[in-house]
Amino acid sequence: MSIAIVWSSANEDGLTASAKGAIAEGIRENGADVEEIYLNHLNHAACTAGGRKIIQQAACGWV
Protein backbone atom coordinates (compact mmCIF):
# COMPACT_ATOMS: atom_id res chain seq x y z
CA MET A 1 0.00 0.00 0.00
CA SER A 2 1.20 3.52 -0.77
CA ILE A 3 0.06 6.62 1.09
CA ALA A 4 0.67 10.23 0.09
CA ILE A 5 1.05 12.84 2.80
CA VAL A 6 0.35 16.28 1.35
CA TRP A 7 1.37 19.09 3.65
CA SER A 8 2.30 22.75 3.79
CA SER A 9 3.72 25.04 6.42
CA ALA A 10 5.61 28.32 6.57
CA ASN A 11 8.08 26.62 8.94
CA GLU A 12 9.53 23.52 7.30
CA ASP A 13 10.87 22.29 10.66
CA GLY A 14 7.94 23.29 12.88
CA LEU A 15 5.15 21.45 14.68
CA THR A 16 3.35 20.54 11.47
CA ALA A 17 6.52 18.91 10.16
CA SER A 18 6.99 17.06 13.45
CA ALA A 19 3.43 15.73 13.35
CA LYS A 20 3.79 14.75 9.69
CA GLY A 21 7.05 12.98 10.48
CA ALA A 22 5.51 10.98 13.32
CA ILE A 23 2.56 9.98 11.14
CA ALA A 24 4.84 8.97 8.26
CA GLU A 25 7.02 6.93 10.61
CA GLY A 26 3.98 5.07 11.98
CA ILE A 27 2.75 4.32 8.48
CA ARG A 28 6.17 2.99 7.44
CA GLU A 29 6.43 0.85 10.59
CA ASN A 30 3.18 -0.81 9.54
CA GLY A 31 4.56 -1.75 6.13
CA ALA A 32 3.20 0.92 3.81
CA ASP A 33 5.16 3.17 1.48
CA VAL A 34 4.88 6.91 2.11
CA GLU A 35 5.31 9.74 -0.36
CA GLU A 36 5.64 13.13 1.31
CA ILE A 37 4.52 16.06 -0.84
CA TYR A 38 5.54 19.44 0.55
CA LEU A 39 3.38 21.99 -1.25
CA ASN A 40 5.78 24.87 -0.57
CA HIS A 41 8.33 23.22 -2.90
CA LEU A 42 5.92 22.96 -5.85
CA ASN A 43 5.48 25.52 -8.62
CA HIS A 44 1.92 26.81 -8.20
CA ALA A 45 1.99 29.20 -11.15
CA ALA A 46 -1.07 29.02 -13.37
CA CYS A 47 -0.71 26.61 -16.25
CA THR A 48 -0.47 28.00 -19.75
CA ALA A 49 -1.80 26.45 -22.92
CA GLY A 50 -2.00 28.10 -26.30
CA GLY A 51 -0.70 31.38 -24.88
CA ARG A 52 -3.56 31.80 -22.41
CA LYS A 53 -3.68 30.96 -18.75
CA ILE A 54 -5.88 28.12 -17.63
CA ILE A 55 -6.49 27.14 -14.04
CA GLN A 56 -8.58 23.97 -13.82
CA GLN A 57 -7.85 21.80 -16.79
CA ALA A 58 -6.64 18.22 -16.96
CA ALA A 59 -3.52 19.35 -18.84
CA CYS A 60 -2.42 21.16 -15.69
CA GLY A 61 -2.94 18.18 -13.43
CA TRP A 62 -5.03 20.29 -11.04
CA VAL A 63 -8.47 18.83 -11.67
QUIHUTA-V64139 format. One record per pair of residues at least 12 apart in sequence whose C-alpha atoms are under 8 Angstrom apart, sorted by the first residue. I is the first residue (numbers start at 1). GAP is how many residues later the second one is. Records with the same first field share a line. If there is no record, write none. Layout:
I: GAP / GAP
//
This chain:
1: 30 / 31 / 32
2: 30 / 31 / 32 / 33
3: 29 / 30 / 31 / 32
4: 30 / 31 / 32 / 33
5: 15 / 19 / 29 / 30 / 31 / 32
6: 30 / 31 / 32 / 33
7: 13 / 29 / 30 / 31 / 32
8: 30 / 31 / 32
9: 31
10: 30
47: 13
//
